[in-house]
Amino acid sequence: MSNTPPQTLKTIDIVERTLAKRHAAERRFKLYGLTAITIGITCVILLFVSVVAKGYTAFWQTRIQLSINFSQQLIDPDATKDPNILGNADYQRLIRDAVFAMFPEVKARGARRNLLQLISSDAKFELRTIVLNNPEMIGTTQNIMVPAASNVDMLIKGHIQRNSEDNQLINQQTIAWIDQLTANQRIQQRFNWAFFYNGDSRNPEAAGIGGALVGSLFTLLVTLALSFPIGVLAAIYLEEFAPVNLITDLIEVNINNLAAVPSIVFGLLGLSVFINFLELPRSAPLVGGLVLSLMTLPTIIIASRAAIKSVPPSIREAALGIGASKMQAIFHHVLPLALPGMLTGAIIGMARALGETAPLLMIGMVAFIVNIPQGILDPATVLPVQIYLWSDSPERGFAEKTSAAIIILLVFLVLMNTVAVILRRRFERRW
């Protein structure tokens, strides 16, 4: 007869019967987690592939070779080489004469008008720049590569179907001219450097992100210059000096709440305070930086406080024990150790600010900006707003530019987050 109590046998039996079920539930939970991660990664990959597939062609531009006769009679009849005279010359006529010379058989007025539509209307500005930089070209004939019109560019890249009978974008006669130019090796695709240094334009083939990049740079510089020192000092005060009372508790609650406030609320605040009350200029990076500083401050304060808390109390105690003041202990010992975490929080906050659109729309940074801004008070736009403007345009060329600008924005965001990770791993100390 066994001496084991009946109750103990019953408990062991229950455990053995439920053990297999618990192991199966654990395996199912791991499977659910892996499935969720796989779905998330797949969606991200599909997003990247879709954006890259639609936008990578924007980094290449179709150009047409023209034999331009830089006639001195048209450009500088008095041979003064005065930049004002050279800048006001009729360069469109030079392009027209060169195009008609390539197709002498085209005589009808309507056909000639369609023929000129092969060339971008901004090509005359490129010729003007060439002449202003090289006045010695006046009086000579040069083979110049000028940008093709957007529809020609889209046809060459395969975004417009050439065999469609109801094609309203480009007719069969124009396609025949393009084929003739291709056969004569007068059409080439070159890397589109202008996409990076041009401002916005009504013509898709001439539009670039140069103005938006500079505007984003100025806006982020203002944001960083304001939000980082203020956020770090606020975190130091709240963590090290502020007394525990109702006021500081209220401040902490509001900081946590502000981190979750929709960004458009900060845009409304900037519109009412910075523009309507303080009368700062609309569409200026200064106002954009002020608005984004208000938005990123809670993130930086929370990250900075967490970094300060992660420093062991023994560091403070050791500094105080050898005679350092509280201020010296904080700024000479605690702050250097917490700085990597603070920088990480600042970079993450700046990455969020880089991708914001709604608050900047409210303060007028949605304006059509052609010129590159030269300072924080000049009218400007930013990259996310530029993407928003292009996505609302009906031309097929702007759809390509929209995806290309998204690629650039994603590259910057990935780089900023990579820098944050590197800084944390490089300078972080484990206690």
N, C-alpha and C positions, 0 to 999 in steps of 0.2 A: 504494500500500500504506500502511495507517494505521500511525502510530507509537505509538498508544495500546496499552498493555500489555493482554493478554487478561484478566488477573486483575482489572484496574480495570473493564472492561466487564462482567464477571460480577457484580461487587459492585454496580454501578449497576443492573443488571437486577434483582437480588434486592431492592434497596431499592425500586425502582419497583413491583415486583409486590406487596410487602408494605405499601406505603404506603396503598393503598386499604383494605386490611383493618384497618390501625391506625386510620384515620379512622373506619371503620364501628364498630370497637370503642369508640372514644371517644364517638361519638354514642349507642351503646347504653348506655354507662355514665351519660351525662348523662340519658338517658331513664329509666333505673332510679332515679336520684336524684330526678328530678322526680316520678316515680310514687310513690316512698316518701313524699316530702313531701306530695303531694296526698292520699294515703291517710291520713296522720297528721292533716292539717288537717281532712279530712272527718270523721274519727272524733271529733275534738274538737268540731267544729260540731254533729254529731249528738248528742253528749253534752250540750252546752249547751242545744240546742233541746229535747231530751227532758226535762231537768231543769226548764227554764223553763215548758214546756207543762204539766207536772204540778204545779208549785208556785206559778205566778203568782196563781192564784185565792185562795191563802191570805192575800194582802195585802188582800183584801176580805172583809167579814163581813156575813152576813145578820142583819138586826135586825127585830124586830116591834114595832109601836107599840101600847102599852097605855095605857088611861086609868086611871091609878093614883089612887085616893082615899087620900091620906096621912092616914088617920083618926087624930085626936089620941087617941082612946080606945085605939087599938091601939099607937100609937107612944110617946106621952108623956101618959098620963092625968092626971098631976098638974101638967103644964105646967112642969116644972122645967128642961127643956132640958139635963139632965145627960147628957154624952156616954156614960156607962156605960149609962144607961137607953135612950138612943136606939140604941146599938149592939146591945143585946140584944132589940130589938123583933122581932115576928114578921112579917118582910117577905115571907116565902113566902105568908102569908095574903093580903097585899095583892095579890100577883101572881095568886093563885088566884081571888080575887074579881073582878079585872079580866078574866081569861080567861073565867070563867063568864058575866060580863056581856055579852061579845061573842057568846057562843053560848048564848042562853037556852033554845034548843030541846033542848040536850043535857041529859038528866036521868039516864040510867043511870050507875051508879057506875063500871063498867068504861070506858065511853065518856069520862066526865069524867077518869078517870085518864090515858087516852090523850091527851086534849085538853091536859092540863098538860105532857105530854112535848113539846109544840111549843116550849116555852120552856126555855132552858138552866137547869140547876140552880144555876148561879153568878149568875143574874140578881139573886137576893136580895142578894148582896154589893154589886152595883152600886147597888141602891136604898139600902142602908145607907150607902154612901159619899156618895151624893147628899144624904141627910138630914143626915148629920154635917157636910157642908160648907155646907148651906143649911137650917138649922133653921126658917127662916121659911116653908118649904113645908108644914110640918105644918098640917093642917086644910084643905088645898086639894086640888083634883083637877087633875092635870097629865098631859099626853100625853108618855110616856117611851118612848124606843126601847131595848128590852132585847134581849140576844143570843138568837138562835134556837138550838135544839138542833142538835147536829152533823148528824143525819140530815136535818133540814130544810135546813140550810145546804148539804149535799151535793146534795140534790134540786134546790134553786134553781140551783146552779152546774152542774148537768148531770152530776155524777159518779155519781148513782144514777138508773137508768132507771125512769121513772114508769109505763110500760106493761107491765112484766114481771109475769106472772101469779104466778110463784113468788118474788116479791120478799119476802124475810124482814126487810128493814131498815125498811120503811115500808109501811103498808097503804093501800088505796084510800080508806078513810074519812078518814085523815089527809091524803092528797093532796087530797081534796075540801075539807077545812078550809083547807089552804094556798091553794088556788085562790080560796076565798072571801075570805081575807085579802088576797090579791093584787088581787082585783077592788075591794076597799074601800081600796086603796092604803095598807095597813098593813104591807106588807113592803118593806123597802128594803135596798140593799147600800151599805155605807159603808166607807171606808178603815179597815183593821184596825190602828189605832194600838196596841191592846192587845197585839198580837203582839210588839211591840218592848219593852214595859215590863212585861208580866206574867211571872211565873215559870212553872214547870212545873205541870201540872194533870192530873188523871185524865180530865177532859172535854176533848176535842179543841178545842172552840170557845173554851175559856178558856185553853188552853196558849199560852205565849209564850216568847221567847228572851231576855227581859230578864235573868233570873238567869244564864243561860249567857254572855251578853255581858259582864256585870260580872265573873263568875268568870274569863272569858278575859282580861279587862283586868288584873285583879289578878295573875293567874298570869304574864302576859307582862311586867308591870312588875317582878315579882320576878326573872324570868328575865333580863331586860335589865340590871337593877341588879347582878346577880351575874356573868353570863357576859361582858358586854362589857368591863368594866375588867380582870377576871382574864385574859380571852383576849388583850386587847391587851398587857398587861404581860408575859404569858408569851411572846407573839410577839416583843416587844422584847428580852427577855432571851435567848431562844434564837437570835435573829438577830444581836444586837449584842454581847452580853456572854458568852454561854456558851462555855466552851472546847470544842474539838473532842476528845472522848474517848469512851470506850465508854458512859459513863452518858448523855451527851447524845444519842448515836446511838440508844440504847435508848429514850429519851424520845420522840424524833422518830418512831421506828417505831411506838411505842404510840399516839401521837397520830393517825397516819395510819390505824392499825387501828381505833381507837375511832370514827372517822368512819364506818366501815362496819358497826359492830356493830348488830344489830337493836334497835329502840327498846324492845322489851319487856324486854330485859336491864337497861336503866336503870330500868325500873319495878320489877323484882325487887330491884335494888340499893336503890332508895328505900324499898321495903317493909321490907327487912331492917334498913337503917341508920336512916333518918329516923323510921320509925313504930315498929318493934319495939325498936330499941336506944335511940334518942333520945326515943322516946315523944311525938313531935309529933302534933298532931291529924290524924285521917284526914279526907279530903275537903277539906282546907284549901288555898287557893291558895299558901300558903307552901311546903307540901310539893311541890305540883305545880310551882312555880317552881324549887325546888331540883333536882328530877328533870330538868326540861327544861333547866336550866342545864348539868348534866352532859352532856346529849345534844348541846347546841349548842356547847359549848366547843371541841371539835375543829374544827368548821366555821369558827368565828371565828378560832381560832389559825392555821389554814392560810391563810385569806383575808388575815389581817393580815400574816403573814410574806411572802406573795406581794406585798402592797402595799409593804412595806418594801424588798423586793428590787428593786422597779420604780423606786425612787428612784436616780438616777445616783450613782455614787461621788464624782463631782466636787463634789456638794453637801456631803458630809461633809468632803472634803479642803479645800474653800474655807473652811468654818467653822473647821476645825482650824488652817488656815493663818493666820487673822486672830486667833488666840489663844483661841478657844472651847475649853472642856473637852469631853471626849467626851460627857458627860451633856448639856451645853448643845447640842452639835451634833445630838444625837439628838432631844431634846425641843423645841428651838427651830427646827430646820430640817427634819430628816428626817420627824418625826412629823406636822407639819402637811401636808406634801406627800403622805404616805401615808394620811392620815385618810379621804379619800373612798373609797378601796378598802376600808379597814377598816369604814366605815359600810355599804358595800354588802354585805360579808360578814356583818355583824351583822344587817342587815335580811333577808337570805336565810335566815340561821339562825333568826331569829324567825318568818319565814313558815313554815318547816318545823315549828317548835314549835307554831304556831297550829293546824296540821292534824293534830297527833299525838293518838292515842286510846289505843293499847295501854299505854304507861307509866302513863297516868292511871287506867286501869281497875284497874291493880295496886295503886294507893294509895288506892282507894276513892272516887274522884271520879265514880263511876257512881251515886251515891246520888240518891234522888228529892228534889230541892230545890225547895221552893215559894217560900220567902222570898228576897228579893234580898240577897246577902251585903253586909255593911257594912265588912268588913276582910279582911285576908289570913289571919286565923285562923278566920273563919266558915266553916261548911260551904258548899261551892259545887260547881258543875260547870262544864264548858267546852262550847263550841259543838260540837266533833266528838263528844263523848260524848253530848250532848243529841240529836244526829242519830242516833247509834247506839241510844239508848233509844227514840226515836220510831219508828225503822224496825222495831223488834221488836214494836210494838203492833199488834193486829189491827184496830182501828177504821180505817175509811176516812178519817176526818178527819185522823188522824195521818200517813197517807201524803202528804197534801197539805202538812202542816206540815213533814214531813221534807224534801221537795223545796224548800220555801221557805227552810228553814234552810241547805240546801246552797247555794242562790243567794247568801245573805248571806255564807256562808263563802268562796265563790269570789270575791265582790266584794272582801272584805278581802284575800285573797291576791293578787288582781290589783293592788289599790292598793299593797300593800307592795312587790311586785316593780316596779311602775311608779315608785315613789319611789326604789328602788334604782337603776334605770336613769337617772332624772333626776339623782340625785346624782352618779353616775359621769360623765355627760356634762357636767354643770355645772362640776364641780371637777377633773375629770381633766386632767392636763397631759401632753402628748406630747413626748418628749425626742428 
